[in-house]
């Protein structure tokens, strides 16, 4: 797959890989934590509004190319999302939409529709089967994925609460939580060392850092976040200018190929990205 095509697909994928009375807060407040599991429960039990939207600026860097542009995200918790990526002139570049069952990507500039009829299978290719659509919505809103999974470790650290959650296929999620109000500040998905539950994970499949937050009522939502998918060698920075409540319609999360579109399999395209990553950097276009 040519480098420019790799850039196009990764930009569409990673944009997904989150008001009055709101304010930006760069660092967590240092507060005493008497029970780290209470913070974990608070984050798992928090309720998101029926819909959230936010305009963003996105910067992507891949093995051989990168760039920045603008767009917007629409979330319909627990598992629906839509991402629109635009050129700096506000014309359409890519759209990604999932209604919870399917996950499709539309490349408007190349009239190519990447079909992912099984959203679970698509996310499995990206994260080794550990992260689902609902987990992705949680990540984009500062939540903790794998809401029903066993907690392997929870303890107080200097900058908050450290929690390690069991994930499928021998993986784990290691996260640093801000205790007030509960939200994720940093997160890694990787392989756990059973001899040291609190240690860093090996073979990271996903890394996320929330470097600034936006306060919306009782919620801490990301204002600036860094997302990395080491398997395909892409890193993305998202900066949300504001978060707003929305009442999204079901049709907003459904994406169909326009007339005359070229159709390709999304899973096959993800595999091609991983193959290109393992083969080493491609020559610059």
C-alpha positions as CSV (number, residue, x, y, z in Angstrom):
1,X,0.0,0.0,0.0
2,X,1.6,3.4,-1.0
3,X,2.6,5.7,1.9
4,X,0.0,8.3,1.1
5,X,-2.7,5.6,1.3
6,X,-1.3,4.5,4.6
7,X,-1.5,8.1,5.9
8,X,-5.1,8.4,4.6
9,X,-6.4,5.3,6.3
10,X,-4.5,5.8,9.6
11,X,-5.8,9.3,9.9
12,X,-9.4,8.1,9.5
13,X,-8.9,5.3,12.0
14,X,-6.9,7.1,14.6
15,X,-9.2,10.1,14.7
16,X,-11.6,7.7,16.3
17,X,-8.3,5.9,18.5
18,X,-12.3,13.1,23.1
19,X,-19.5,25.1,27.7
20,X,-20.7,27.2,29.9
21,X,-19.3,26.5,33.3
22,X,-16.4,24.5,31.8
23,X,-12.7,25.2,32.4
24,X,-9.4,23.8,31.3
25,X,-7.3,22.1,34.0
26,X,-3.8,21.0,33.0
27,X,-2.8,19.0,36.1
28,X,-4.8,16.8,38.5
29,X,-5.6,18.2,42.0
30,X,-3.6,16.5,44.7
31,X,-6.2,15.1,47.1
32,X,-6.0,12.4,49.7
33,X,-7.3,9.0,48.6
34,X,-8.3,6.7,51.5
35,X,-9.7,3.9,49.2
36,X,-8.4,3.5,45.6
37,X,-11.2,1.0,44.7
38,X,-13.7,3.7,45.5
39,X,-12.2,5.9,42.8
40,X,-12.3,2.9,40.3
41,X,-16.0,2.3,41.2
42,X,-16.8,6.0,40.8
43,X,-15.3,6.0,37.3
44,X,-17.0,2.8,36.3
45,X,-20.4,3.9,37.6
46,X,-20.3,7.5,36.1
47,X,-23.1,8.2,33.6
48,X,-22.4,9.9,30.3
49,X,-25.1,12.1,28.6
50,X,-27.0,10.5,25.7
51,X,-24.9,12.4,23.2
52,X,-21.6,14.4,23.2
53,X,-20.0,16.4,20.4
54,X,-16.7,18.3,20.1
55,X,-14.7,20.0,17.3
56,X,-11.1,19.0,17.3
57,X,-7.7,19.6,15.8
58,X,-5.8,16.5,14.9
59,X,-2.1,15.8,14.3
60,X,-1.0,12.4,13.0
61,X,2.6,11.0,12.7
62,X,3.3,7.7,10.9
63,X,6.4,5.8,10.0
64,X,7.0,7.9,6.8
65,X,4.5,10.7,6.8
66,X,2.3,12.9,9.0
67,X,0.2,16.1,9.1
68,X,-2.5,18.0,10.9
69,X,-6.0,19.1,10.1
70,X,-9.4,19.7,11.8
71,X,-12.7,17.8,12.4
72,X,-15.4,16.8,14.8
73,X,-16.6,13.9,16.9
74,X,-20.1,12.8,17.8
75,X,-20.6,10.2,20.5
76,X,-23.7,8.3,21.4
77,X,-22.8,6.2,24.5
78,X,-22.4,3.4,25.1
79,X,-21.0,2.3,21.7
80,X,-21.9,4.6,18.9
81,X,-19.6,7.2,17.4
82,X,-18.9,9.3,14.3
83,X,-15.8,11.1,13.3
84,X,-15.6,13.7,10.5
85,X,-12.1,14.8,9.4
86,X,-11.9,17.8,7.2
87,X,-9.2,19.6,5.2
88,X,-8.0,23.0,6.6
89,X,-10.5,24.5,4.1
90,X,-13.3,22.6,5.8
91,X,-14.0,20.2,2.9
92,X,-14.5,16.5,3.7
93,X,-11.5,14.2,3.9
94,X,-12.7,11.2,5.8
95,X,-15.7,9.9,7.8
96,X,-15.8,7.1,10.3
97,X,-19.0,5.9,11.7
98,X,-20.2,3.0,13.9
99,X,-23.7,2.2,15.1
100,X,-22.3,-0.3,17.5
101,X,-22.6,-3.2,15.1
102,X,-20.6,-2.1,12.0
103,X,-17.7,0.3,11.7
104,X,-17.0,1.8,8.3
105,X,-14.5,4.5,6.9
106,X,-15.1,6.7,3.9
107,X,-12.2,8.3,2.1
108,X,-13.8,11.2,0.3
109,X,-10.7,12.2,-1.6
110,X,-10.1,8.8,-3.1
111,X,-13.8,7.8,-3.3
112,X,-12.9,4.6,-1.3
113,X,-15.3,3.0,1.2
114,X,-13.6,0.7,3.8
115,X,-16.3,-1.7,4.9
116,X,-16.2,-3.2,8.4
117,X,-19.5,-5.0,8.8
118,X,-18.4,-6.5,12.2
119,X,-17.2,-3.7,14.5
120,X,-16.0,-6.3,17.1
121,X,-13.7,-7.9,14.5
122,X,-12.3,-4.5,13.4
123,X,-11.5,-3.5,17.0
124,X,-10.0,-6.9,17.5
125,X,-7.5,-6.3,14.7
126,X,-6.5,-3.0,16.2
127,X,-6.2,-4.0,19.8
128,X,-5.8,-7.7,20.0
129,X,-9.4,-8.3,20.9
130,X,-9.1,-6.3,24.2
131,X,-11.0,-3.1,23.3
132,X,-14.6,-2.8,22.0
133,X,-16.7,0.1,20.6
134,X,-18.0,0.9,24.1
135,X,-14.4,0.9,25.4
136,X,-13.4,3.3,22.6
137,X,-16.2,5.7,23.7
138,X,-14.9,5.5,27.2
139,X,-11.4,6.2,26.2
140,X,-12.4,9.3,24.2
141,X,-14.3,10.6,27.2
142,X,-11.7,9.9,29.9
143,X,-13.3,6.7,31.1
144,X,-11.8,3.3,32.0
145,X,-12.4,0.5,29.5
146,X,-13.4,-3.1,30.3
147,X,-16.0,-2.1,32.8
148,X,-16.9,-5.6,34.0
149,X,-13.3,-7.0,34.0
150,X,-11.6,-8.0,37.3
151,X,-9.4,-5.4,38.9
152,X,-6.0,-7.0,39.5
153,X,-4.4,-4.1,41.4
154,X,-5.4,-0.7,42.8
155,X,-3.2,1.5,44.8
156,X,-2.4,5.2,45.6
157,X,0.5,6.8,43.7
158,X,1.9,10.3,43.8
159,X,-0.3,11.6,40.9
160,X,-3.5,9.7,41.6
161,X,-4.6,6.1,41.7
162,X,-2.9,3.3,39.8
163,X,-5.3,0.5,38.6
164,X,-4.6,-2.6,36.6
165,X,-7.5,-4.3,35.0
166,X,-7.5,-7.8,33.4
167,X,-8.1,-7.9,29.6
168,X,-8.7,-10.8,27.2
169,X,-6.0,-12.9,25.7
170,X,-3.5,-12.5,28.5
171,X,-3.5,-8.7,28.3
172,X,-4.1,-6.0,30.9
173,X,-5.0,-2.3,31.1
174,X,-2.8,-0.2,33.3
175,X,-4.2,3.3,34.1
176,X,-3.5,6.3,36.2
177,X,-6.7,7.9,37.5
178,X,-7.4,11.4,38.7
179,X,-9.5,11.0,41.8
180,X,-11.5,14.2,41.7
181,X,-13.7,13.8,39.7
182,X,-12.6,10.3,38.6
183,X,-11.1,10.2,35.1
184,X,-8.2,8.6,33.2
185,X,-5.0,10.5,32.9
186,X,-2.8,7.8,31.3
187,X,-3.4,4.3,30.1
188,X,-1.6,1.4,28.5
189,X,-2.9,-1.8,27.0
190,X,-0.3,-4.6,27.0
191,X,1.0,-7.8,28.5
192,X,1.1,-8.1,32.3
193,X,4.1,-9.4,34.3
194,X,2.3,-11.7,36.8
195,X,5.2,-11.3,39.3
196,X,4.7,-7.5,39.5
197,X,1.1,-6.4,39.0
198,X,1.9,-2.7,39.5
199,X,4.9,-2.7,37.0
200,X,4.8,-1.2,33.5
201,X,3.3,-3.5,30.8
202,X,5.2,-5.2,28.1
203,X,4.4,-5.2,24.3
204,X,2.1,-2.2,24.4
205,X,-0.8,-2.3,21.8
206,X,-2.2,1.1,22.8
207,X,-1.1,4.0,24.8
208,X,-3.2,7.1,25.8
209,X,-2.2,10.2,27.7
210,X,-4.7,13.0,28.7
211,X,-2.6,16.1,29.0
212,X,-5.4,18.6,29.7
213,X,-9.0,18.2,30.7
214,X,-12.3,20.0,30.2
215,X,-14.8,20.1,33.0
216,X,-18.4,19.6,31.9
217,X,-20.7,19.5,35.0
218,X,-19.6,16.5,37.1
219,X,-17.4,15.1,34.3
220,X,-13.7,15.4,33.4
221,X,-13.5,15.1,29.6
222,X,-10.2,15.2,27.6
223,X,-9.3,18.5,26.1
224,X,-5.9,17.3,24.8
225,X,-4.9,13.7,24.4
226,X,-2.1,11.7,22.9
227,X,-3.0,8.3,21.4
228,X,-0.5,5.7,20.1
229,X,-1.0,2.4,18.2
230,X,2.5,0.9,18.2
231,X,1.5,-2.1,16.1
232,X,0.9,0.1,13.1
233,X,3.4,2.8,14.1
234,X,1.0,5.7,14.2
235,X,0.6,8.4,16.8
236,X,-2.2,11.0,17.0
237,X,-2.7,14.2,19.1
238,X,-6.2,15.4,19.5
239,X,-7.1,18.8,20.9
240,X,-10.8,19.4,21.6
241,X,-11.8,23.1,21.7
242,X,-15.1,22.4,23.6
243,X,-17.5,19.6,24.6
244,X,-21.3,20.0,24.2
245,X,-24.4,18.0,25.0
246,X,-26.2,16.6,21.9
247,X,-29.3,14.6,21.0
248,X,-28.0,12.6,18.1
249,X,-30.2,10.8,15.6
250,X,-29.6,7.2,14.8
251,X,-28.8,8.0,11.1
252,X,-25.7,10.0,12.2
253,X,-23.9,6.7,13.1
254,X,-24.7,4.9,9.8
255,X,-22.3,5.1,6.9
256,X,-23.0,3.7,3.4
257,X,-20.9,3.8,0.3
258,X,-21.9,6.6,-2.1
259,X,-22.7,5.7,-5.8
260,X,-19.5,4.9,-7.7
261,X,-17.4,4.3,-4.6
262,X,-14.6,1.8,-4.6
263,X,-15.2,-0.7,-1.8
264,X,-12.4,-2.4,0.2
265,X,-12.3,-4.5,3.4
266,X,-11.4,-2.5,6.5
267,X,-9.8,-5.5,8.3
268,X,-7.7,-6.2,5.2
269,X,-6.5,-2.5,5.2
270,X,-5.6,-2.7,8.9
271,X,-3.6,-5.9,8.2
272,X,-1.8,-4.1,5.4
273,X,-0.8,-1.2,7.8
274,X,0.5,-3.8,10.3
275,X,2.5,-5.6,7.5
276,X,4.0,-2.3,6.3
277,X,5.0,-1.5,9.9
278,X,6.7,-4.8,10.4
279,X,8.5,-4.5,7.1
280,X,10.1,-1.2,8.2
281,X,9.6,2.5,7.1
282,X,8.4,3.0,3.5
283,X,10.2,5.4,1.3
284,X,8.8,8.9,1.3
285,X,6.4,9.7,-1.6
